[in-house]
Amino acid sequence: MIVKRDTIIETMVGGAKRNTQYKWVDARELTRDDISHLEENYNISSELLADIMDVDEQSRIEKEDDYIALIIRVPALAEDCHGINQYTIPLGIVLLKDTIITICQGDSVILEDFAKSRFRQYPISTKEGFVISLIGRATMVYIRLLKYLNRQKDLVEIELHKSISNEELLQLLSIQKSLVYFTTSLTTNEILLEKLQKSTLFNLKGEEEIEFLEDVIIDNKQAIEMVNIYASILTGTMDTFASVISNNVNVIMKRLTIISIALMFPTFITSFYGMNIKLPLQNSVFAWFFMAGLCLFSAMLGVFFLSDKRSKKMVSSNLAKLERKRLREQKKRIKKSRRVRKGEKA
């Protein structure tokens, strides 16, 4: 879908109206006919269009005969902060003599904001100002989405404290995947921004645009620091919960082993009385009750000797004995040293 937008022909800059010197052609969710239209009417090379359609394409700037082309990485329109599966897509920007063409394979919240004028006072009176305004808006959306993902991570952690299940862990994995996309995109955008400061192909006009570009670079670095911090915290969180899950499995297996060993004693008794020989109490009326009670008692006795509480009590008792022994030895050494001092004084 290709739309020629004239909504930004007049912009408010510094409280006064300033006419822009270009037109904006918004090309999103392209079909084959749209690609052919861009090639025929605007002489855009098929190689450039193929690069923009590549979801793994990195940010860059290049010069062609009739235009200057830039590719930046922007957040996709993934329900705009209503899901944790966030991803990024390449956005192509073609600078012609009096026209700017933005080309995007899918849809992006950045282009939607500019199409509906949902942005603050950006320096969009020139083509270069419009480009850095797009990157600046993308950076602010990155920061907003990062804060949203961090809040979602905190909510998932709360759920994990209550009940550890695969669903919460899969949500953490989705957040980590989104952070990886953001890290790669922000890093490539940072390289492009540094090139725009030095490149002769991209000439900013006026102090306002130069200062805005510097602000965008600062915001982009802040977003990179945020995503690195969030990714490190998330990695530590997932490792911790993986250890917790492994520990819980070990505890469950230990309890099942204790139960299995404890049931071996009643099994031994019942197996012994199942032999075809003369046994005690075999003619007694109360033999069954006696055997049932003996089996129950042996099972409880086995659980008692193998239980964690008894092991902890034994460990605590041994530690207490060692501490009392240490204190007795310390008292003996003190008494001995006192006797030695008294002998030296005498």
C-alpha positions as CSV (number, residue, x, y, z in Angstrom):
1,M,0.0,0.0,0.0
2,I,1.5,3.3,-1.1
3,V,0.0,6.6,0.3
4,K,1.1,10.1,-0.6
5,R,0.8,12.1,2.5
6,D,0.5,15.9,2.5
7,T,-0.3,16.2,6.2
8,I,3.1,17.5,7.2
9,I,3.5,20.2,4.5
10,E,3.0,22.9,7.1
11,T,4.6,22.3,10.5
12,M,4.8,24.3,13.7
13,V,8.4,24.9,14.5
14,G,9.3,27.4,17.3
15,G,5.7,28.6,17.5
16,A,5.6,29.7,13.8
17,K,4.5,27.9,10.6
18,R,7.3,26.7,8.3
19,N,6.6,25.1,5.0
20,T,8.4,21.9,4.3
21,Q,10.4,21.5,1.0
22,Y,9.4,17.9,0.2
23,K,6.5,15.4,0.0
24,W,6.3,12.1,1.9
25,V,5.4,8.9,0.2
26,D,4.4,6.2,2.7
27,A,4.8,2.7,1.4
28,R,3.9,-0.1,3.8
29,E,2.9,-3.8,3.5
30,L,4.0,-3.8,-0.1
31,T,2.6,-6.0,-2.8
32,R,4.3,-6.9,-6.1
33,D,2.4,-4.2,-7.8
34,D,3.7,-1.7,-5.2
35,I,7.2,-2.8,-5.7
36,S,6.9,-2.4,-9.5
37,H,5.4,1.1,-9.0
38,L,8.4,2.2,-6.9
39,E,10.8,0.8,-9.5
40,E,9.1,2.4,-12.5
41,N,7.9,5.8,-11.1
42,Y,10.8,6.6,-8.6
43,N,13.7,4.6,-10.2
44,I,14.4,2.7,-7.0
45,S,16.7,-0.2,-7.7
46,S,15.4,-3.7,-7.2
47,E,18.5,-4.6,-5.1
48,L,17.6,-1.9,-2.6
49,L,14.0,-3.0,-2.4
50,A,15.2,-6.6,-1.8
51,D,17.4,-5.4,1.0
52,I,14.6,-3.5,2.6
53,M,12.3,-6.6,2.3
54,D,15.0,-8.7,4.1
55,V,14.0,-8.9,7.8
56,D,17.6,-9.4,8.8
57,E,19.0,-6.3,7.0
58,Q,21.1,-4.0,9.2
59,S,21.1,-0.2,9.3
60,R,23.2,1.7,6.8
61,I,23.4,4.6,4.4
62,E,24.4,4.6,0.7
63,K,24.5,6.9,-2.3
64,E,22.9,6.1,-5.6
65,D,22.8,8.1,-8.8
66,D,19.4,9.7,-8.2
67,Y,18.9,9.3,-4.5
68,I,20.3,8.7,-1.0
69,A,19.1,5.6,0.7
70,L,19.0,4.8,4.4
71,I,17.9,1.7,6.2
72,I,17.1,1.8,10.0
73,R,15.7,-0.8,12.4
74,V,12.4,0.1,14.0
75,P,9.9,-1.6,16.3
76,A,7.2,-3.4,14.4
77,L,3.5,-2.7,15.2
78,A,3.2,-5.7,17.5
79,E,-0.1,-4.7,19.1
80,D,1.8,-1.7,20.4
81,C,2.7,-2.6,24.0
82,H,0.0,-5.3,24.3
83,G,2.2,-8.3,24.0
84,I,5.6,-9.5,25.0
85,N,6.6,-10.9,21.5
86,Q,8.1,-7.7,20.3
87,Y,10.3,-7.7,17.2
88,T,12.0,-5.2,14.8
89,I,11.9,-4.7,11.1
90,P,14.0,-2.7,8.6
91,L,12.6,0.7,7.4
92,G,14.0,2.0,4.2
93,I,14.2,5.8,3.6
94,V,14.8,7.1,0.1
95,L,15.7,10.8,-0.2
96,L,14.9,12.2,-3.7
97,K,15.2,15.8,-4.8
98,D,11.8,16.9,-3.4
99,T,10.4,13.6,-2.1
100,I,10.9,11.3,0.8
101,I,9.8,7.7,0.4
102,T,9.6,5.4,3.4
103,I,9.4,1.7,2.6
104,C,8.5,-0.9,5.1
105,Q,7.8,-4.6,4.6
106,G,5.2,-4.7,7.4
107,D,3.6,-2.0,9.6
108,S,5.4,0.0,12.2
109,V,4.2,2.1,15.1
110,I,6.7,4.8,14.1
111,L,5.1,5.4,10.7
112,E,1.7,5.2,12.2
113,D,2.6,8.0,14.7
114,F,3.9,10.2,11.9
115,A,0.9,9.5,9.7
116,K,-1.5,10.5,12.5
117,S,0.8,13.3,13.7
118,R,1.2,11.7,17.1
119,F,4.6,13.2,18.0
120,R,6.2,16.1,19.7
121,Q,7.8,19.1,17.9
122,Y,10.4,17.4,15.7
123,P,12.5,19.3,13.2
124,I,10.8,17.9,10.1
125,S,10.9,21.0,7.9
126,T,13.7,19.5,5.9
127,K,14.3,16.0,4.5
128,E,17.3,15.4,6.8
129,G,15.3,16.6,9.8
130,F,12.5,14.2,8.9
131,V,15.0,11.3,8.8
132,I,16.5,12.1,12.3
133,S,12.9,12.7,13.6
134,L,12.0,9.1,12.5
135,I,15.1,7.7,14.2
136,G,14.4,9.8,17.3
137,R,10.8,8.6,17.5
138,A,11.9,5.0,17.0
139,T,14.4,5.4,19.9
140,M,11.6,6.8,22.2
141,V,9.4,3.8,21.3
142,Y,12.3,1.5,22.0
143,I,12.6,3.0,25.5
144,R,8.8,2.7,26.1
145,L,8.7,-0.9,25.0
146,L,11.7,-1.7,27.1
147,K,10.0,-0.3,30.2
148,Y,6.9,-2.3,29.3
149,L,8.9,-5.6,28.9
150,N,10.6,-5.0,32.2
151,R,7.2,-4.6,33.9
152,Q,6.0,-7.8,32.3
153,K,9.1,-9.5,33.5
154,D,8.3,-8.4,37.1
155,L,4.7,-9.8,36.8
156,V,6.0,-13.1,35.5
157,E,8.4,-13.3,38.4
158,I,5.6,-12.8,40.9
159,E,3.7,-15.7,39.2
160,L,6.8,-17.8,39.3
161,H,7.0,-17.3,43.1
162,K,3.5,-18.7,43.5
163,S,3.7,-21.6,41.1
164,I,6.5,-22.6,38.8
165,S,5.2,-23.8,35.5
166,N,6.2,-24.0,31.8
167,E,4.0,-21.1,30.8
168,E,5.8,-18.5,32.9
169,L,9.2,-19.8,31.8
170,L,8.1,-19.6,28.2
171,Q,7.0,-16.0,28.8
172,L,10.4,-15.2,30.2
173,L,11.9,-16.8,27.1
174,S,9.8,-14.6,24.8
175,I,10.8,-11.5,26.7
176,Q,14.5,-12.5,26.4
177,K,14.0,-13.0,22.6
178,S,12.5,-9.5,22.3
179,L,15.4,-8.0,24.2
180,V,17.9,-9.7,21.8
181,Y,16.0,-8.2,18.8
182,F,16.2,-4.7,20.5
183,T,19.9,-5.1,21.3
184,T,20.8,-5.8,17.7
185,S,18.6,-3.1,16.2
186,L,19.7,-0.4,18.6
187,T,23.4,-1.3,18.1
188,T,23.1,-1.0,14.3
189,N,21.1,2.2,14.6
190,E,23.9,3.7,16.8
191,I,26.5,2.9,14.1
192,L,24.2,4.7,11.5
193,L,23.8,7.7,13.8
194,E,27.5,8.1,14.2
195,K,27.9,7.9,10.4
196,L,25.2,10.6,9.9
197,Q,27.3,13.0,12.1
198,K,30.3,12.6,9.9
199,S,28.9,11.7,6.5
200,T,29.0,14.3,3.6
201,L,25.9,12.6,2.1
202,F,23.8,13.8,5.0
203,N,24.0,17.5,5.5
204,L,22.0,18.9,8.5
205,K,20.7,22.4,8.2
206,G,20.8,24.6,11.3
207,E,21.8,24.2,14.9
208,E,18.4,22.8,15.8
209,E,18.8,19.7,13.6
210,I,22.4,19.2,14.8
211,E,21.4,19.4,18.5
212,F,18.4,17.1,17.9
213,L,20.7,14.5,16.3
214,E,23.0,14.7,19.3
215,D,19.9,14.2,21.6
216,V,18.9,11.2,19.5
217,I,22.4,9.6,19.9
218,I,22.2,10.1,23.7
219,D,18.7,8.6,23.8
220,N,19.8,5.6,21.7
221,K,22.8,5.0,24.0
222,Q,20.4,5.1,27.0
223,A,18.2,2.6,25.3
224,I,21.2,0.3,24.7
225,E,22.2,0.5,28.3
226,M,18.6,-0.2,29.4
227,V,18.3,-3.3,27.2
228,N,21.7,-4.6,28.4
229,I,20.7,-4.2,32.0
230,Y,17.3,-5.8,31.5
231,A,18.9,-8.7,29.6
232,S,21.5,-9.3,32.3
233,I,18.8,-9.3,35.0
234,L,16.5,-11.6,33.0
235,T,19.4,-14.0,32.3
236,G,20.1,-14.2,36.1
237,T,16.5,-14.6,36.9
238,M,16.0,-17.5,34.4
239,D,19.2,-19.2,35.8
240,T,17.9,-18.8,39.3
241,F,14.5,-20.3,38.6
242,A,16.1,-23.1,36.6
243,S,18.2,-23.9,39.7
244,V,15.0,-23.7,41.9
245,I,13.2,-26.1,39.6
246,S,16.1,-28.5,39.6
247,N,16.3,-28.3,43.4
248,N,12.5,-29.0,43.7
249,V,12.8,-32.0,41.4
250,N,15.6,-33.3,43.6
251,V,13.5,-32.8,46.8
252,I,10.6,-34.7,45.2
253,M,12.8,-37.6,44.1
254,K,14.3,-37.8,47.5
255,R,10.9,-38.0,49.2
256,L,9.8,-40.7,46.7
257,T,12.9,-42.6,47.5
258,I,12.3,-42.4,51.2
259,I,8.7,-43.7,50.7
260,S,9.9,-46.5,48.5
261,I,12.6,-47.6,51.0
262,A,10.1,-47.3,53.9
263,L,7.6,-49.6,52.1
264,M,10.3,-52.2,51.7
265,F,9.9,-53.2,55.4
266,P,6.2,-54.1,55.3
267,T,6.9,-55.9,52.0
268,F,9.6,-58.0,53.7
269,I,7.2,-58.9,56.5
270,T,4.3,-59.8,54.2
271,S,6.7,-61.8,52.0
272,F,8.0,-63.7,54.9
273,Y,4.5,-64.7,56.1
274,G,3.6,-65.8,52.6
275,M,5.9,-68.8,52.7
276,N,4.3,-72.3,52.9
277,I,5.8,-73.3,56.2
278,K,4.7,-73.2,59.8
279,L,4.9,-69.6,61.1
280,P,4.1,-67.9,64.4
281,L,0.5,-66.8,64.9
282,Q,-0.7,-68.5,61.7
283,N,-3.7,-70.1,63.6
284,S,-4.5,-67.0,65.6
285,V,-7.7,-65.0,64.9
286,F,-5.9,-61.8,65.5
287,A,-2.9,-62.6,63.3
288,W,-4.1,-60.3,60.5
289,F,-4.5,-57.3,62.9
290,F,-1.1,-58.0,64.4
291,M,0.6,-58.2,60.9
292,A,-1.2,-55.0,59.7
293,G,0.0,-53.2,62.8
294,L,3.5,-54.5,62.4
295,C,3.6,-53.4,58.8
296,L,2.3,-50.0,59.7
297,F,4.8,-49.6,62.5
298,S,7.7,-50.7,60.4
299,A,6.7,-48.2,57.6
300,M,6.5,-45.4,60.1
301,L,9.8,-46.4,61.7
302,G,11.5,-46.4,58.3
303,V,10.1,-43.0,57.4
304,F,11.3,-41.6,60.8
305,F,14.8,-42.8,60.3
306,L,15.0,-41.7,56.7
307,S,13.2,-38.3,57.1
308,D,14.7,-34.9,56.5
309,K,13.7,-33.7,59.9
310,R,15.6,-36.4,61.7
311,S,18.7,-35.8,59.5
312,K,18.5,-32.0,60.3
313,K,18.1,-32.8,64.0
314,M,21.2,-35.1,63.9
315,V,23.2,-32.5,62.1
316,S,22.1,-29.8,64.6
317,S,22.9,-32.1,67.5
318,N,26.4,-32.9,66.0
319,L,27.1,-29.2,65.5
320,A,26.0,-28.4,69.0
321,K,28.3,-31.2,70.4
322,L,31.2,-29.8,68.4
323,E,30.5,-26.3,69.6
324,R,30.4,-27.4,73.2
325,K,33.7,-29.3,72.7
326,R,35.3,-26.3,71.2
327,L,34.1,-24.1,74.1
328,R,35.5,-26.7,76.7
329,E,38.9,-26.7,74.9
330,Q,38.9,-22.9,74.8
331,K,38.2,-22.8,78.6
332,K,41.0,-25.2,79.2
333,R,43.5,-23.1,77.2
334,I,42.4,-20.0,79.1
335,K,42.9,-21.7,82.5
336,K,46.2,-23.1,81.4
337,S,47.4,-19.7,80.3
338,R,46.3,-18.2,83.6
339,R,48.2,-20.8,85.5
340,V,51.3,-20.1,83.4
341,R,51.0,-16.3,84.1
342,K,50.6,-16.9,87.9
343,G,53.7,-19.1,87.9
344,E,55.8,-16.5,86.0
345,K,54.7,-13.8,88.6
346,A,55.6,-16.1,91.5
